[in-house]
């Protein structure tokens, strides 16, 4: 830990202006982002007597090794920049908000030719209008079932819609009057979109106007003696009334507002948000936050509003936001919210009347949510700390392994050998730093079956990961090579980065659960390849070193972001027993890495193996440390097998015609239509291939040569049915 006095800014160097500041640790990672009306006043408060600081603030300034700041023109600009940096760097000492569950919303896909009404969860999609979120999906479906009688819009999937269009017969909803059946042309695209727009207006709160119109149409139909039409309109009105009964009126005068309340203790806080539109509660959301810094209720509200509305715009930001306490300076926050909405936004604390009563109701919900969270995740932070401490004591580590990296190998009878690297920090998954490796160097290292040697694969992947770490340190000037140079990589170029559908996501979403699939950004493939050897263990990493220009080691000077593999773990875990651990230890020794702990977890008896030891370490079955190691190992296995299945599926869909110069998709289809199968095409002469329209003599020769070199060793078989294809 660094002494704050060693990186305290020189007197007079910090401007007395609005701005945003960030603290970095010795590896260059951003650990805290904050904003200030006066940078000089705010930063000086961090460098007073450390004994007088709040314990969490103490931990932050001791973990940091440098501070930097950016001056902005106004406090509104500071709010926006702070929000952007928190989203980009996800600092560990900033407050982190997370949904206490995944809330469903009623979505209308306005970006499609025939918009669809559906229940949707997760990140919002461009071109889709959302109503909610709601506490339960069944509540949405009940309301939707009532409204479809009046607004018969499409609710089916694209597959069902296309199939109905092909056969010319609608689904059941089309026959019972709950869908206008645009799939078979009962209504045009414009007429269907008009139905959907009326549905959206009704859901947005324009209920009275529409119901008055229906009532007038009913009276006109009755006056014209069209009693069946009048009865249908009467039933429609009753359906709308039943739907409205599910959303009780809580505020008069058609108020549009978000009501936010919280319940907190010393460690956590629970937020509840009620979305009121047209005086009715249209949705509800809940969040739980770890209080990793010393903040007041007003500060919590300010941070929450930043994160909650930071990605919103337009009407999704309401005209009025009711909160339990105002931030110290609410004017810049209201200006920032107004800029996101496009018009003025009021931030108020209700003192009397219906709004105060509703805020109290939301506060009771927040209290219940916090109590439920405490019950479900009792002593979660304490449990994680105990798990890390147990691992430290069992393995004899000098400090708790705050960063754990685990490696696993996956293959199917030696084909498509891949490996995974997962990262856990503070006992939680850090999915943005997961990595995937395609193993290619086994033939040169195993001496036997080049595909199924897990020991050689572990050796290769650990070598590649830590060679990249040393290269990044050397590039940043933080590495002292002594008399030796880094070993050169061997092997083929790797595949390109291939986002594995895991999670978000989009940019970085970072979830703590290990059972869900990772987001597209969490899975990067290593852009190194091959195996390596090293005999000179003279490499030393200079802690806290900085590259030219004062940039912290491990930070890319062009992007300002952490380089891949630039941050070393405290503990490396491999999936396997003594042989796998010995291979990983040999890889580390050859690279001169002697400050990273290593162990292996064998599946059979859940034994923990250490390098050079003849007997394993046995942790109690009830040990939190063993449970954490199992979660890390299982996550590495899941991530490896997911990547392996994706590569295997891609391989199974390749064709011998792929990659032939001058042969595109349309020409391949033309060839297969002409000859009927790849077997007949392989048996054809160059002259016969050249007779196909669009295929010249030179292309025909290339096709014949390519098929001759890829002749199958046996008949092709459909793996699902066992049928011989050729």
Buried (B, 14 or more C-beta within 10 A) or exposed (E): EBEBEEBBBEEEEBEEBBBBBBBBBBBBBBBBBBBBBBBBEBBBEBBEEBEEBEEEBBBBBBBBBBBBBBBBEEBBBBBBBBBEBBBBBBBBBBBBBEEBEEBBBBBBBBEBEBBBBBBBEEEEEEEBBBBBBBBEBEBBBBBBEBBBBBBBBBBBEEEBBEBBBEEEEBBEBBEEEBBBBBBBEBBEEEEBBEBBBBBBBBBBBBBEEBBEEBBEBBEEBBEEEBEEBBEBBBEBBEBBEEBBEEBEBBBEEBBBBBBBBBBBEEEBBBBBBBBBBBBBBBBBBBBBBBBBBEBEBBBBBBBBBBBBBBEBEEBBBBBBBBBBBBBEEBEBBBBBBBBBBEEEBEBBBBEEEBBEEBBBBBBEBBBBBBEBBBEEEEEBEEBBBBBBBBBBEBBEBEEBBBBBBBBBBBBEEEEBBBBBBBBBBBBBBBBBBBBBBBBBBBEBBBEEEBBBBBBBBBBBBBBBBBBBBBBBBBBBBBBEBEEEEBBEBEBEEBBEEBBBBBBBBEEBBBBBEBEEBBBBBBBBBBBBBBBBEBEBBEBBBEEBBBBEEEBBBBBBBEEEBBBBBBBBBBBBBBBBBBBBBBBBBBBBBBBBBEEBBBBBBBEEEBBBBBBEEEEBBEBEEEBBBBBBBBBBBBBBBBBBBBBBBBBBEEEEEEEBBEEBEEBEEEBBEBBBEBBEEBBEBBEBEBEBBBEBEEBEEEBBEBBBEBBEEEEEEEEEEEEEEEEEEE
